[in-house]
């Protein structure tokens, strides 16, 4: 039985195949138009607030695990990743940091959706320490089954429209993270 999720995912795959064929035929503008229409229909960003920050908190340990894999970091003695102090005993203690992002004047968390499903998040931070850029993409995460489908790119394009200025992408620069 096909679900609504399967249906829109089939359409996404079909549109990506059409775009790839357009590029191979030299019709890059057609490919971009097709993908732009797809992105506007299926990938969206929603500002995180107190009613939905729990979704980012649920994703945060997954993000931490991914970063640990890339940077070859290990969990603390309690099994918690990315705990610089080493005192957090649970992922929920670390994830509670996300609550401080809501309502901040300098940190702007967004949920990333594919259709109706939350599939990740991005954190934009206003950068006041340098004149080289205005905004820092301080973290971006997409759940593994949805990676490589253009969702993060679509989300970032939407954010670029909401935050005029110069951006810096904070990445985990490491040989094991070639995509970054």
ABEGO torsion letter per residue (X at the ends): XBBAAAAAAAAAAAAAAAAAAAAAAGBAAAAAAAAAAAAAAABBBBBBBAAAAAAAAAAAAAAAAAAAAAAGBBBBAAGBBGBAAGABABAAAAAAAAAAABGBAABBBBBBBBEABBAEBBBBBBBAABAABABBBABBBBBAAABGAGAAAAAAAAAAAABBEBBBBBBBBBAABAAX
